[in-house]
Amino acid sequence: MYPMEDYMTTTSHLFRGMLTEPTAHHLCDSGSIYGRSYQLNAQRDFAAEPQATLTIGPFGPEITVSTYHHIEACLELDDLCTQFNVLETPSVWNSDKYYGVDSEQECWLDDHGFWPKDRCRGWNSYNWENNFDQVLQGHSLERDSEDYVLLQVHGGCDVRSGYTDAKLFKIQDWMQDYWLRDDSRFWIPRADAEAAGYESPELDPVHGWDSDGIDVRVFGYIGHAEAYDHRSQCDVELPVDFWEHLKHQKIEGVQDACEH
């Protein structure tokens, strides 16, 4: 169990602890060869990293979205979260309802009015298209019409094992639509975009303003992207082979959740 003061501060402090929390080593986990996530995370300065990164290399574009920044923007801690998170760490996960907790923690949630959503089906972010740099697993909960999440972080190497104990977070009211989405935006230099086949529109003399780049929004994966050009003040089409011909580079971007 971590010292109580470690869980009495902020969402970012708690989540940083989860990202570096040593997880049990399982026979299925090949981390001894490749390095487990929690071991690699110990070397990172999460707060200093960009919200999102677009890397365009010889094998095409790759997007990485900072799970740390996303959690910090979307989740918060209230008194109930703090009470749950300082309960004694379970020696065994034996809850009949939830991942990452024991029967006593399950009873605590029941006694404090928490109800599982989605028929108590748990979820794992590995199972859908996303660009988060960390795998998350959890259960969606509700209490007095407010939404919470019982959250685990994958700290191993093999996604089948190596998860932290579950911690309780409250989803901020204005983040309901963003909580499990990783939408991000990247400013691509106009010269690079035109070299990749993009045709810049004429400047709209009334509504537009000249800019030296285009704003590309990516939803879930690189194939689902929209571009916005301030010259015309509207969405624009990208050439089919745009990403193939774009200059190799690394571009820092922002997440929609972090900007709201």
C-alpha positions as protocol buffer text, in pm:
chain_id: "A"
residue {
  index: 1
  type: MET
  ca { x: 0 y: 0 z: 0 }
}
residue {
  index: 2
  type: TYR
  ca { x: 127 y: 346 z: -89 }
}
residue {
  index: 3
  type: PRO
  ca { x: 148 y: 615 z: 182 }
}
residue {
  index: 4
  type: MET
  ca { x: -185 y: 793 z: 230 }
}
residue {
  index: 5
  type: GLU
  ca { x: -44 y: 1134 z: 137 }
}
residue {
  index: 6
  type: ASP
  ca { x: 37 y: 1003 z: -212 }
}
residue {
  index: 7
  type: TYR
  ca { x: -336 y: 974 z: -280 }
}
residue {
  index: 8
  type: MET
  ca { x: -439 y: 1301 z: -117 }
}
residue {
  index: 9
  type: THR
  ca { x: -304 y: 1533 z: -382 }
}
residue {
  index: 10
  type: THR
  ca { x: -413 y: 1547 z: -744 }
}
residue {
  index: 11
  type: THR
  ca { x: -533 y: 1329 z: -1030 }
}
residue {
  index: 12
  type: SER
  ca { x: -197 y: 1368 z: -1203 }
}
residue {
  index: 13
  type: HIS
  ca { x: -7 y: 1259 z: -891 }
}
residue {
  index: 14
  type: LEU
  ca { x: -221 y: 948 z: -846 }
}
residue {
  index: 15
  type: PHE
  ca { x: -212 y: 852 z: -1213 }
}
residue {
  index: 16
  type: ARG
  ca { x: 164 y: 905 z: -1231 }
}
residue {
  index: 17
  type: GLY
  ca { x: 195 y: 661 z: -944 }
}
residue {
  index: 18
  type: MET
  ca { x: -16 y: 407 z: -1133 }
}
residue {
  index: 19
  type: LEU
  ca { x: 196 y: 447 z: -1446 }
}
residue {
  index: 20
  type: THR
  ca { x: 506 y: 352 z: -1248 }
}
residue {
  index: 21
  type: GLU
  ca { x: 346 y: 105 z: -1005 }
}
residue {
  index: 22
  type: PRO
  ca { x: 529 y: -232 z: -1011 }
}
residue {
  index: 23
  type: THR
  ca { x: 289 y: -499 z: -1130 }
}
residue {
  index: 24
  type: ALA
  ca { x: 309 y: -873 z: -1074 }
}
residue {
  index: 25
  type: HIS
  ca { x: 529 y: -1065 z: -1317 }
}
residue {
  index: 26
  type: HIS
  ca { x: 329 y: -1330 z: -1499 }
}
residue {
  index: 27
  type: LEU
  ca { x: 448 y: -1629 z: -1699 }
}
residue {
  index: 28
  type: CYS
  ca { x: 276 y: -1485 z: -2009 }
}
residue {
  index: 29
  type: ASP
  ca { x: 456 y: -1151 z: -1971 }
}
residue {
  index: 30
  type: SER
  ca { x: 771 y: -1118 z: -2186 }
}
residue {
  index: 31
  type: GLY
  ca { x: 881 y: -803 z: -2006 }
}
residue {
  index: 32
  type: SER
  ca { x: 1207 y: -958 z: -1895 }
}
residue {
  index: 33
  type: ILE
  ca { x: 1309 y: -940 z: -2260 }
}
residue {
  index: 34
  type: TYR
  ca { x: 1145 y: -620 z: -2384 }
}
residue {
  index: 35
  type: GLY
  ca { x: 1093 y: -420 z: -2066 }
}
residue {
  index: 36
  type: ARG
  ca { x: 765 y: -373 z: -1884 }
}
residue {
  index: 37
  type: SER
  ca { x: 568 y: -51 z: -1920 }
}
residue {
  index: 38
  type: TYR
  ca { x: 603 y: 53 z: -1558 }
}
residue {
  index: 39
  type: GLN
  ca { x: 982 y: 13 z: -1581 }
}
residue {
  index: 40
  type: LEU
  ca { x: 1000 y: 223 z: -1897 }
}
residue {
  index: 41
  type: ASN
  ca { x: 764 y: 483 z: -1749 }
}
residue {
  index: 42
  type: ALA
  ca { x: 994 y: 537 z: -1453 }
}
residue {
  index: 43
  type: GLN
  ca { x: 1235 y: 714 z: -1690 }
}
residue {
  index: 44
  type: ARG
  ca { x: 975 y: 954 z: -1832 }
}
residue {
  index: 45
  type: ASP
  ca { x: 880 y: 1311 z: -1744 }
}
residue {
  index: 46
  type: PHE
  ca { x: 510 y: 1288 z: -1829 }
}
residue {
  index: 47
  type: ALA
  ca { x: 423 y: 1651 z: -1762 }
}
residue {
  index: 48
  type: ALA
  ca { x: 694 y: 1773 z: -2000 }
}
residue {
  index: 49
  type: GLU
  ca { x: 582 y: 1548 z: -2286 }
}
residue {
  index: 50
  type: PRO
  ca { x: 352 y: 1685 z: -2559 }
}
residue {
  index: 51
  type: GLN
  ca { x: -20 y: 1607 z: -2547 }
}
residue {
  index: 52
  type: ALA
  ca { x: 10 y: 1426 z: -2880 }
}
residue {
  index: 53
  type: THR
  ca { x: 284 y: 1351 z: -3133 }
}
residue {
  index: 54
  type: LEU
  ca { x: 262 y: 1280 z: -3505 }
}
residue {
  index: 55
  type: THR
  ca { x: 569 y: 1097 z: -3634 }
}
residue {
  index: 56
  type: ILE
  ca { x: 599 y: 1069 z: -4011 }
}
residue {
  index: 57
  type: GLY
  ca { x: 867 y: 817 z: -4100 }
}
residue {
  index: 58
  type: PRO
  ca { x: 963 y: 564 z: -4368 }
}
residue {
  index: 59
  type: PHE
  ca { x: 682 y: 331 z: -4262 }
}
residue {
  index: 60
  type: GLY
  ca { x: 411 y: 597 z: -4268 }
}
residue {
  index: 61
  type: PRO
  ca { x: 252 y: 822 z: -4006 }
}
residue {
  index: 62
  type: GLU
  ca { x: 216 y: 721 z: -3642 }
}
residue {
  index: 63
  type: ILE
  ca { x: 26 y: 908 z: -3374 }
}
residue {
  index: 64
  type: THR
  ca { x: 96 y: 886 z: -3003 }
}
residue {
  index: 65
  type: VAL
  ca { x: -148 y: 1041 z: -2757 }
}
residue {
  index: 66
  type: SER
  ca { x: -33 y: 1104 z: -2400 }
}
residue {
  index: 67
  type: THR
  ca { x: -257 y: 904 z: -2167 }
}
residue {
  index: 68
  type: TYR
  ca { x: -117 y: 1104 z: -1875 }
}
residue {
  index: 69
  type: HIS
  ca { x: -235 y: 1440 z: -2015 }
}
residue {
  index: 70
  type: HIS
  ca { x: -567 y: 1288 z: -2117 }
}
residue {
  index: 71
  type: ILE
  ca { x: -643 y: 1150 z: -1771 }
}
residue {
  index: 72
  type: GLU
  ca { x: -537 y: 1476 z: -1609 }
}
residue {
  index: 73
  type: ALA
  ca { x: -785 y: 1665 z: -1830 }
}
residue {
  index: 74
  type: CYS
  ca { x: -1081 y: 1428 z: -1802 }
}
residue {
  index: 75
  type: LEU
  ca { x: -1079 y: 1286 z: -1450 }
}
residue {
  index: 76
  type: GLU
  ca { x: -1077 y: 1427 z: -1098 }
}
residue {
  index: 77
  type: LEU
  ca { x: -1080 y: 1309 z: -738 }
}
residue {
  index: 78
  type: ASP
  ca { x: -1353 y: 1380 z: -486 }
}
residue {
  index: 79
  type: ASP
  ca { x: -1381 y: 1273 z: -122 }
}
residue {
  index: 80
  type: LEU
  ca { x: -1529 y: 935 z: -213 }
}
residue {
  index: 81
  type: CYS
  ca { x: -1247 y: 863 z: -455 }
}
residue {
  index: 82
  type: THR
  ca { x: -992 y: 948 z: -190 }
}
residue {
  index: 83
  type: GLN
  ca { x: -1163 y: 724 z: 66 }
}
residue {
  index: 84
  type: PHE
  ca { x: -1166 y: 430 z: -174 }
}
residue {
  index: 85
  type: ASN
  ca { x: -811 y: 482 z: -298 }
}
residue {
  index: 86
  type: VAL
  ca { x: -658 y: 461 z: 50 }
}
residue {
  index: 87
  type: LEU
  ca { x: -828 y: 133 z: 134 }
}
residue {
  index: 88
  type: GLU
  ca { x: -584 y: -149 z: 198 }
}
residue {
  index: 89
  type: THR
  ca { x: -440 y: -286 z: -123 }
}
residue {
  index: 90
  type: PRO
  ca { x: -602 y: -625 z: -195 }
}
residue {
  index: 91
  type: SER
  ca { x: -384 y: -934 z: -169 }
}
residue {
  index: 92
  type: VAL
  ca { x: -607 y: -1106 z: -423 }
}
residue {
  index: 93
  type: TRP
  ca { x: -861 y: -978 z: -675 }
}
residue {
  index: 94
  type: ASN
  ca { x: -1169 y: -1178 z: -583 }
}
residue {
  index: 95
  type: SER
  ca { x: -1453 y: -940 z: -664 }
}
residue {
  index: 96
  type: ASP
  ca { x: -1746 y: -1092 z: -850 }
}
residue {
  index: 97
  type: LYS
  ca { x: -1819 y: -761 z: -1024 }
}
residue {
  index: 98
  type: TYR
  ca { x: -1507 y: -563 z: -1096 }
}
residue {
  index: 99
  type: TYR
  ca { x: -1153 y: -600 z: -1224 }
}
residue {
  index: 100
  type: GLY
  ca { x: -864 y: -513 z: -992 }
}
residue {
  index: 101
  type: VAL
  ca { x: -1047 y: -509 z: -656 }
}
residue {
  index: 102
  type: ASP
  ca { x: -1131 y: -754 z: -379 }
}
residue {
  index: 103
  type: SER
  ca { x: -1466 y: -842 z: -223 }
}
residue {
  index: 104
  type: GLU
  ca { x: -1425 y: -585 z: 56 }
}
residue {
  index: 105
  type: GLN
  ca { x: -1370 y: -305 z: -192 }
}
residue {
  index: 106
  type: GLU
  ca { x: -1670 y: -428 z: -389 }
}
residue {
  index: 107
  type: CYS
  ca { x: -1881 y: -407 z: -70 }
}
residue {
  index: 108
  type: TRP
  ca { x: -1750 y: -55 z: -5 }
}
residue {
  index: 109
  type: LEU
  ca { x: -1866 y: 55 z: -350 }
}
residue {
  index: 110
  type: ASP
  ca { x: -2208 y: -106 z: -295 }
}
residue {
  index: 111
  type: ASP
  ca { x: -2245 y: 52 z: 50 }
}
residue {
  index: 112
  type: HIS
  ca { x: -2163 y: 396 z: -87 }
}
residue {
  index: 113
  type: GLY
  ca { x: -2421 y: 383 z: -364 }
}
residue {
  index: 114
  type: PHE
  ca { x: -2207 y: 305 z: -670 }
}
residue {
  index: 115
  type: TRP
  ca { x: -2380 y: 117 z: -951 }
}
residue {
  index: 116
  type: PRO
  ca { x: -2207 y: -50 z: -1247 }
}
residue {
  index: 117
  type: LYS
  ca { x: -2306 y: 79 z: -1589 }
}
residue {
  index: 118
  type: ASP
  ca { x: -2331 y: -122 z: -1912 }
}
residue {
  index: 119
  type: ARG
  ca { x: -2452 y: -433 z: -1727 }
}
residue {
  index: 120
  type: CYS
  ca { x: -2125 y: -442 z: -1536 }
}
residue {
  index: 121
  type: ARG
  ca { x: -1928 y: -515 z: -1850 }
}
residue {
  index: 122
  type: GLY
  ca { x: -1566 y: -414 z: -1811 }
}
residue {
  index: 123
  type: TRP
  ca { x: -1368 y: -263 z: -2096 }
}
residue {
  index: 124
  type: ASN
  ca { x: -1010 y: -259 z: -2217 }
}
residue {
  index: 125
  type: SER
  ca { x: -875 y: 14 z: -2446 }
}
residue {
  index: 126
  type: TYR
  ca { x: -665 y: -244 z: -2630 }
}
residue {
  index: 127
  type: ASN
  ca { x: -985 y: -366 z: -2796 }
}
residue {
  index: 128
  type: TRP
  ca { x: -1064 y: -53 z: -2996 }
}
residue {
  index: 129
  type: GLU
  ca { x: -889 y: 184 z: -3237 }
}
residue {
  index: 130
  type: ASN
  ca { x: -699 y: 448 z: -3042 }
}
residue {
  index: 131
  type: ASN
  ca { x: -361 y: 615 z: -3016 }
}
residue {
  index: 132
  type: PHE
  ca { x: -318 y: 622 z: -2638 }
}
residue {
  index: 133
  type: ASP
  ca { x: 36 y: 541 z: -2529 }
}
residue {
  index: 134
  type: GLN
  ca { x: -90 y: 328 z: -2238 }
}
residue {
  index: 135
  type: VAL
  ca { x: -346 y: 48 z: -2221 }
}
residue {
  index: 136
  type: LEU
  ca { x: -629 y: 115 z: -1975 }
}
residue {
  index: 137
  type: GLN
  ca { x: -883 y: -125 z: -1828 }
}
residue {
  index: 138
  type: GLY
  ca { x: -1186 y: -39 z: -1622 }
}
residue {
  index: 139
  type: HIS
  ca { x: -1550 y: -37 z: -1524 }
}
residue {
  index: 140
  type: SER
  ca { x: -1788 y: 256 z: -1570 }
}
residue {
  index: 141
  type: LEU
  ca { x: -1983 y: 342 z: -1254 }
}
residue {
  index: 142
  type: GLU
  ca { x: -2261 y: 581 z: -1159 }
}
residue {
  index: 143
  type: ARG
  ca { x: -2362 y: 741 z: -829 }
}
residue {
  index: 144
  type: ASP
  ca { x: -2635 y: 1004 z: -785 }
}
residue {
  index: 145
  type: SER
  ca { x: -2639 y: 1069 z: -1163 }
}
residue {
  index: 146
  type: GLU
  ca { x: -2264 y: 1136 z: -1165 }
}
residue {
  index: 147
  type: ASP
  ca { x: -2017 y: 922 z: -1357 }
}
residue {
  index: 148
  type: TYR
  ca { x: -1710 y: 753 z: -1214 }
}
residue {
  index: 149
  type: VAL
  ca { x: -1459 y: 501 z: -1343 }
}
residue {
  index: 150
  type: LEU
  ca { x: -1279 y: 219 z: -1166 }
}
residue {
  index: 151
  type: LEU
  ca { x: -950 y: 231 z: -1353 }
}
residue {
  index: 152
  type: GLN
  ca { x: -646 y: 8 z: -1400 }
}
residue {
  index: 153
  type: VAL
  ca { x: -327 y: 81 z: -1594 }
}
residue {
  index: 154
  type: HIS
  ca { x: -142 y: -189 z: -1785 }
}
residue {
  index: 155
  type: GLY
  ca { x: 209 y: -189 z: -1646 }
}
residue {
  index: 156
  type: GLY
  ca { x: 334 y: -512 z: -1799 }
}
residue {
  index: 157
  type: CYS
  ca { x: 457 y: -600 z: -2146 }
}
residue {
  index: 158
  type: ASP
  ca { x: 203 y: -859 z: -2264 }
}
residue {
  index: 159
  type: VAL
  ca { x: -145 y: -703 z: -2258 }
}
residue {
  index: 160
  type: ARG
  ca { x: -295 y: -1018 z: -2107 }
}
residue {
  index: 161
  type: SER
  ca { x: -136 y: -951 z: -1768 }
}
residue {
  index: 162
  type: GLY
  ca { x: 44 y: -691 z: -1559 }
}
residue {
  index: 163
  type: TYR
  ca { x: -234 y: -452 z: -1447 }
}
residue {
  index: 164
  type: THR
  ca { x: -232 y: -223 z: -1145 }
}
residue {
  index: 165
  type: ASP
  ca { x: -485 y: -237 z: -864 }
}
residue {
  index: 166
  type: ALA
  ca { x: -798 y: -44 z: -959 }
}
residue {
  index: 167
  type: LYS
  ca { x: -839 y: 316 z: -840 }
}
residue {
  index: 168
  type: LEU
  ca { x: -1156 y: 524 z: -838 }
}
residue {
  index: 169
  type: PHE
  ca { x: -1186 y: 849 z: -1036 }
}
residue {
  index: 170
  type: LYS
  ca { x: -1472 y: 1084 z: -1108 }
}
residue {
  index: 171
  type: ILE
  ca { x: -1532 y: 1187 z: -1469 }
}
residue {
  index: 172
  type: GLN
  ca { x: -1552 y: 1565 z: -1490 }
}
residue {
  index: 173
  type: ASP
  ca { x: -1899 y: 1679 z: -1597 }
}
residue {
  index: 174
  type: TRP
  ca { x: -1780 y: 1861 z: -1909 }
}
residue {
  index: 175
  type: MET
  ca { x: -1558 y: 1570 z: -2014 }
}
residue {
  index: 176
  type: GLN
  ca { x: -1826 y: 1304 z: -2070 }
}
residue {
  index: 177
  type: ASP
  ca { x: -1791 y: 1327 z: -2448 }
}
residue {
  index: 178
  type: TYR
  ca { x: -1410 y: 1321 z: -2442 }
}
residue {
  index: 179
  type: TRP
  ca { x: -1326 y: 1068 z: -2172 }
}
residue {
  index: 180
  type: LEU
  ca { x: -1264 y: 768 z: -2399 }
}
residue {
  index: 181
  type: ARG
  ca { x: -1178 y: 960 z: -2717 }
}
residue {
  index: 182
  type: ASP
  ca { x: -829 y: 1054 z: -2825 }
}
residue {
  index: 183
  type: ASP
  ca { x: -908 y: 1318 z: -3090 }
}
residue {
  index: 184
  type: SER
  ca { x: -600 y: 1528 z: -3161 }
}
residue {
  index: 185
  type: ARG
  ca { x: -486 y: 1812 z: -3387 }
}
residue {
  index: 186
  type: PHE
  ca { x: -157 y: 1879 z: -3563 }
}
residue {
  index: 187
  type: TRP
  ca { x: -31 y: 2191 z: -3740 }
}
residue {
  index: 188
  type: ILE
  ca { x: 139 y: 2084 z: -4064 }
}
residue {
  index: 189
  type: PRO
  ca { x: 357 y: 2345 z: -4241 }
}
residue {
  index: 190
  type: ARG
  ca { x: 195 y: 2462 z: -4564 }
}
residue {
  index: 191
  type: ALA
  ca { x: 514 y: 2413 z: -4765 }
}
residue {
  index: 192
  type: ASP
  ca { x: 531 y: 2050 z: -4654 }
}
residue {
  index: 193
  type: ALA
  ca { x: 161 y: 1996 z: -4723 }
}
residue {
  index: 194
  type: GLU
  ca { x: 190 y: 2141 z: -5075 }
}
residue {
  index: 195
  type: ALA
  ca { x: 499 y: 1930 z: -5145 }
}
residue {
  index: 196
  type: ALA
  ca { x: 286 y: 1626 z: -5052 }
}
residue {
  index: 197
  type: GLY
  ca { x: 22 y: 1720 z: -5311 }
}
residue {
  index: 198
  type: TYR
  ca { x: -210 y: 1947 z: -5114 }
}
residue {
  index: 199
  type: GLU
  ca { x: -352 y: 2236 z: -5316 }
}
residue {
  index: 200
  type: SER
  ca { x: -387 y: 2547 z: -5103 }
}
residue {
  index: 201
  type: PRO
  ca { x: -709 y: 2745 z: -5161 }
}
residue {
  index: 202
  type: GLU
  ca { x: -716 y: 3113 z: -5244 }
}
residue {
  index: 203
  type: LEU
  ca { x: -735 y: 3344 z: -4946 }
}
residue {
  index: 204
  type: ASP
  ca { x: -1093 y: 3438 z: -4857 }
}
residue {
  index: 205
  type: PRO
  ca { x: -1068 y: 3820 z: -4841 }
}
residue {
  index: 206
  type: VAL
  ca { x: -1369 y: 3847 z: -4606 }
}
residue {
  index: 207
  type: HIS
  ca { x: -1352 y: 3559 z: -4361 }
}
residue {
  index: 208
  type: GLY
  ca { x: -1014 y: 3394 z: -4410 }
}
residue {
  index: 209
  type: TRP
  ca { x: -673 y: 3477 z: -4278 }
}
residue {
  index: 210
  type: ASP
  ca { x: -341 y: 3373 z: -4419 }
}
residue {
  index: 211
  type: SER
  ca { x: -147 y: 3109 z: -4234 }
}
residue {
  index: 212
  type: ASP
  ca { x: 169 y: 2912 z: -4290 }
}
residue {
  index: 213
  type: GLY
  ca { x: 10 y: 2574 z: -4224 }
}
residue {
  index: 214
  type: ILE
  ca { x: -302 y: 2360 z: -4214 }
}
residue {
  index: 215
  type: ASP
  ca { x: -471 y: 2215 z: -3907 }
}
residue {
  index: 216
  type: VAL
  ca { x: -523 y: 1837 z: -3934 }
}
residue {
  index: 217
  type: ARG
  ca { x: -759 y: 1668 z: -3687 }
}
residue {
  index: 218
  type: VAL
  ca { x: -728 y: 1293 z: -3636 }
}
residue {
  index: 219
  type: PHE
  ca { x: -1004 y: 1077 z: -3489 }
}
residue {
  index: 220
  type: GLY
  ca { x: -898 y: 739 z: -3355 }
}
residue {
  index: 221
  type: TYR
  ca { x: -655 y: 648 z: -3632 }
}
residue {
  index: 222
  type: ILE
  ca { x: -466 y: 816 z: -3914 }
}
residue {
  index: 223
  type: GLY
  ca { x: -707 y: 706 z: -4187 }
}
residue {
  index: 224
  type: HIS
  ca { x: -985 y: 909 z: -4026 }
}
residue {
  index: 225
  type: ALA
  ca { x: -862 y: 1266 z: -4052 }
}
residue {
  index: 226
  type: GLU
  ca { x: -993 y: 1608 z: -4149 }
}
residue {
  index: 227
  type: ALA
  ca { x: -796 y: 1913 z: -4251 }
}
residue {
  index: 228
  type: TYR
  ca { x: -893 y: 2275 z: -4185 }
}
residue {
  index: 229
  type: ASP
  ca { x: -741 y: 2567 z: -4371 }
}
residue {
  index: 230
  type: HIS
  ca { x: -780 y: 2915 z: -4226 }
}
residue {
  index: 231
  type: ARG
  ca { x: -739 y: 3066 z: -4573 }
}
residue {
  index: 232
  type: SER
  ca { x: -1082 y: 2941 z: -4670 }
}
residue {
  index: 233
  type: GLN
  ca { x: -1226 y: 2896 z: -4318 }
}
residue {
  index: 234
  type: CYS
  ca { x: -1352 y: 2547 z: -4401 }
}
residue {
  index: 235
  type: ASP
  ca { x: -1257 y: 2180 z: -4407 }
}
residue {
  index: 236
  type: VAL
  ca { x: -1045 y: 2073 z: -4703 }
}
residue {
  index: 237
  type: GLU
  ca { x: -969 y: 1743 z: -4872 }
}
residue {
  index: 238
  type: LEU
  ca { x: -627 y: 1581 z: -4845 }
}
residue {
  index: 239
  type: PRO
  ca { x: -483 y: 1388 z: -5140 }
}
residue {
  index: 240
  type: VAL
  ca { x: -522 y: 1012 z: -5114 }
}
residue {
  index: 241
  type: ASP
  ca { x: -145 y: 963 z: -5100 }
}
residue {
  index: 242
  type: PHE
  ca { x: -85 y: 1270 z: -4878 }
}
residue {
  index: 243
  type: TRP
  ca { x: 71 y: 1083 z: -4586 }
}
residue {
  index: 244
  type: GLU
  ca { x: 290 y: 880 z: -4817 }
}
residue {
  index: 245
  type: HIS
  ca { x: 450 y: 1190 z: -4965 }
}
residue {
  index: 246
  type: LEU
  ca { x: 463 y: 1409 z: -4656 }
}
residue {
  index: 247
  type: LYS
  ca { x: 812 y: 1507 z: -4538 }
}
residue {
  index: 248
  type: HIS
  ca { x: 953 y: 1283 z: -4264 }
}
residue {
  index: 249
  type: GLN
  ca { x: 928 y: 1475 z: -3939 }
}
residue {
  index: 250
  type: LYS
  ca { x: 790 y: 1475 z: -3585 }
}
residue {
  index: 251
  type: ILE
  ca { x: 510 y: 1721 z: -3507 }
}
residue {
  index: 252
  type: GLU
  ca { x: 378 y: 1800 z: -3160 }
}
residue {
  index: 253
  type: GLY
  ca { x: 1 y: 1838 z: -3134 }
}
residue {
  index: 254
  type: VAL
  ca { x: -281 y: 1894 z: -2887 }
}
residue {
  index: 255
  type: GLN
  ca { x: -571 y: 1681 z: -2769 }
}
residue {
  index: 256
  type: ASP
  ca { x: -927 y: 1808 z: -2790 }
}
residue {
  index: 257
  type: ALA
  ca { x: -992 y: 1695 z: -2432 }
}
residue {
  index: 258
  type: CYS
  ca { x: -699 y: 1895 z: -2298 }
}
residue {
  index: 259
  type: GLU
  ca { x: -808 y: 2209 z: -2485 }
}
residue {
  index: 260
  type: HIS
  ca { x: -1165 y: 2217 z: -2345 }
}
